[in-house]
């Protein structure tokens, strides 16, 4: 995961409940990821093996929470403060080389919770851990419209990304960049995101725009692109939709 904000190192000994290291819940935001500040992010860097157990103590508000990890594989258990014998949730994180992974669990009552990690491999390896809200990543979706012949009128074409599997669920648009159009071949392009009720107009001089995260414009959507006629000409437009998304699996 991108670690650019609050980062702490594991403090040994933390092998038993009474030695549990106090950490803060991750409360990273989509906007913090996009602007590079990663405000609210709280990540622990630690090491673990099958001979080691790491305990953490964290205050969590009620709702859906995530254990987000990368690096060393481990089993983990989550305990309520008033019951340190029977875990309320158990699972495992396996490093399969795909990067950051998250697993969700439900907190019914706000309060202090304990997280117990037990290494899987005999060799000691490093891990990153965030507990609380999801972490966020950025990515983009590129689409080439092919050749379009502008012949006396505007040209309207759809782009349907609702079922696009390469775009994660919950992805929110933060920037749109058009390619293959200039002020000499079109009078700009109008973009409509029907799903998110969002629209913008781009000129051929600067065919790109930032989109406010707080507009919640979905990347998986029903889009319409209207290329505005200037002269009879064949254009070869493309669009790059930059988005930010929560890591929830």
C-alpha positions in Angstrom: 0.0 0.0 0.0 1.1 3.6 -0.4 2.5 4.7 2.9 2.9 8.4 2.9 1.1 9.7 6.1 1.1 8.3 9.6 3.4 5.3 9.8 4.6 3.5 13.0 6.8 0.5 13.6 5.9 -2.5 15.5 7.1 -2.3 19.1 8.3 -5.6 20.7 7.5 -7.2 23.0 3.9 -7.3 21.9 3.5 -11.1 22.1 0.6 -11.3 24.7 -2.6 -9.4 25.4 -1.1 -7.3 28.2 1.7 -6.1 25.8 -0.7 -5.1 23.0 0.6 -2.1 21.1 -1.8 0.8 20.9 -2.5 1.9 17.3 -5.0 4.3 15.7 -7.7 3.3 13.2 -7.0 4.0 9.6 -9.3 6.8 8.4 -7.8 7.6 5.0 -9.9 9.4 2.4 -10.2 9.2 -1.4 -9.2 12.9 -1.7 -6.1 12.4 0.4 -5.0 9.6 -1.9 -5.5 11.7 -5.0 -3.7 14.8 -3.7 -0.9 12.7 -2.3 -1.2 13.8 1.4 -2.8 10.5 2.5 -4.4 12.3 5.4 -5.9 10.0 7.9 -3.9 7.0 6.8 -2.4 5.0 9.7 -0.2 2.0 8.9 1.9 -0.3 11.0 5.2 -1.7 9.7 6.1 -5.0 11.4 7.9 -8.3 11.1 6.4 -11.8 11.9 7.1 -15.5 11.6 5.4 -18.7 12.7 7.3 -18.3 16.0 6.0 -14.9 16.6 2.6 -13.3 17.7 1.9 -9.6 17.4 -0.9 -8.0 19.4 -2.4 -4.6 18.7 -5.1 -2.6 20.4 -7.3 -0.1 18.4 -10.4 1.9 19.0 -13.0 1.4 16.2 -16.3 3.0 15.6 -19.3 0.9 14.7 -19.7 -0.2 11.0 -17.9 -2.1 8.3 -14.1 -2.1 8.9 -11.1 -3.6 7.1 -7.9 -5.4 7.8 -5.7 -4.2 5.0 -2.3 -5.9 4.5 0.7 -6.4 2.3 3.9 -8.3 2.7 4.3 -11.3 5.0 1.4 -13.8 5.3 -0.3 -14.3 8.7 -3.4 -15.5 10.5 -5.3 -13.0 12.6 -8.0 -12.8 15.2 -10.1 -9.8 16.4 -11.3 -9.7 19.9 -13.7 -7.5 21.8 -12.2 -5.8 24.8 -14.5 -7.6 27.2 -13.8 -11.1 25.7 -10.2 -11.9 25.0 -10.8 -15.6 24.9 -13.2 -16.1 22.0 -12.4 -14.0 18.9 -15.3 -12.2 17.2 -13.6 -12.6 13.8 -10.8 -14.8 12.4 -9.2 -14.9 9.0 -5.9 -15.1 7.2 -3.9 -12.9 4.8 -1.8 -14.8 2.2 0.7 -12.9 0.1 0.0 -14.1 -3.4 2.1 -11.4 -5.1 -0.9 -9.3 -6.1 -0.1 -6.5 -3.7 -2.5 -4.9 -1.1 -5.4 -7.0 0.1 -8.3 -6.2 2.4 -10.8 -8.2 4.3 -13.9 -6.7 5.9 -15.5 -7.3 9.3 -18.4 -5.7 11.2 -18.1 -3.7 14.4 -21.5 -3.6 16.1 -20.5 -1.4 19.0 -17.9 1.3 19.1 -15.0 0.6 21.4 -11.6 -0.9 21.9 -10.7 -4.0 20.0 -7.7 -6.3 20.0 -6.0 -7.7 16.9 -3.8 -10.8 17.2 -1.4 -11.7 14.3 0.3 -15.1 14.1 2.9 -15.7 11.3 2.5 -18.5 8.8 6.0 -19.0 7.5 9.0 -20.0 9.7 11.2 -17.3 8.3 10.7 -13.7 9.6 9.2 -11.3 7.0 8.0 -7.8 7.0 4.3 -6.7 6.7 2.2 -3.6 6.6 -1.1 -3.4 8.4 -4.0 -1.0 8.6 -7.1 -1.6 10.6 -10.3 0.5 10.3 -11.5 2.3 7.1 -10.3 1.2 3.7 -7.1 2.4 2.1 -7.3 3.9 -1.5 -5.4 3.4 -4.7 -5.5 5.3 -8.0 -5.6 3.8 -11.5 -7.0 4.7 -15.0 -9.1 3.3 -17.8 -8.1 4.0 -21.4 -10.5 3.8 -24.4 -9.8 4.4 -28.1 -12.9 5.4 -30.1 -11.4 4.4 -33.4 -11.7 6.6 -36.5 -14.6 9.1 -36.5 -15.5 11.0 -39.7 -16.9 14.5 -38.8 -19.3 15.2 -41.7 -21.2 18.5 -41.3 -22.6 17.9 -37.7 -21.7 16.9 -34.2 -20.9 13.2 -33.6 -22.3 11.5 -30.5 -20.9 8.1 -29.3 -21.6 6.1 -26.1 -19.1 4.5 -23.8 -20.5 1.9 -21.5 -18.2 1.0 -18.6 -20.8 -0.3 -16.0 -19.7 -3.9 -16.5 -16.0 -3.2 -17.2 -14.2 -5.7 -15.0 -10.9 -3.8 -15.1 -12.5 -0.9 -13.1 -12.9 -1.7 -9.4 -16.3 -1.3 -7.7 -16.6 2.0 -6.0 -14.1 3.7 -8.3 -14.6 7.5 -8.4 -13.4 9.7 -11.3 -10.9 12.5 -10.5 -9.6 13.4 -13.9 -10.6 13.0 -17.6 -8.1 13.4 -20.4 -9.1 13.4 -24.1 -6.6 12.4 -26.8 -6.6 12.8 -30.5 -8.5 16.1 -30.6 -7.2 19.6 -31.0 -8.6 23.1 -31.7 -7.9 22.6 -35.4 -10.1 19.5 -35.9 -13.1 20.0 -33.5 -14.8 22.7 -31.5 -14.4 20.6 -28.4 -16.1 17.7 -26.8 -19.1 17.5 -24.4 -18.9 14.7 -21.9 -21.9 13.3 -20.0 -21.9 10.7 -17.3 -25.5 9.6 -17.2 -25.1 7.3 -14.2 -23.5 10.0 -12.0 -25.5 12.9 -13.4 -22.3 14.7 -14.3 -21.3 16.7 -17.4 -18.5 18.9 -18.6 -17.3 20.6 -21.8 -13.7 20.5 -23.0 -12.1 22.7 -25.6 -9.7 21.5 -28.2 -7.1 23.8 -26.7 -7.1 22.0 -23.4 -9.0 18.7 -23.7 -8.7 17.6 -20.0 -10.3 18.4 -16.7 -10.1 17.7 -13.0 -13.3 16.2 -11.4 -14.0 16.9 -7.8 -13.9 13.7 -5.7 -16.9 15.1 -3.7 -19.0 14.9 -6.9 -18.8 11.1 -6.6 -18.7 10.6 -10.4 -18.6 6.8 -10.9 -16.0 5.4 -13.3 -18.3 2.4 -14.0 -21.0 4.3 -15.8 -23.0 5.0 -18.9 -21.1 7.8 -20.8 -21.9 10.0 -23.8 -19.2 11.9 -25.8 -20.3 14.6 -28.2 -17.5 15.7 -30.6 -18.5 19.2 -31.8 -18.2 19.8 -35.5 -15.7 22.2 -36.9 -14.9 20.9 -40.4 -15.1 17.7 -42.4 -12.3 15.6 -41.1 -11.4 12.2 -39.7 -10.4 12.2 -36.1 -9.0 9.4 -33.9 -10.0 10.3 -30.3 -9.3 8.5 -27.1 -10.2 9.1 -23.4 -8.3 8.3 -20.3 -10.5 8.2 -17.2 -8.4 8.5 -14.0 -10.1 7.2 -10.8 -9.5 6.5 -7.2 -11.0 3.4 -5.5 -11.2 1.8 -2.0 -9.3 -1.5 -1.5 -12.1 -3.7 -0.1 -10.9 -7.2 -1.1 
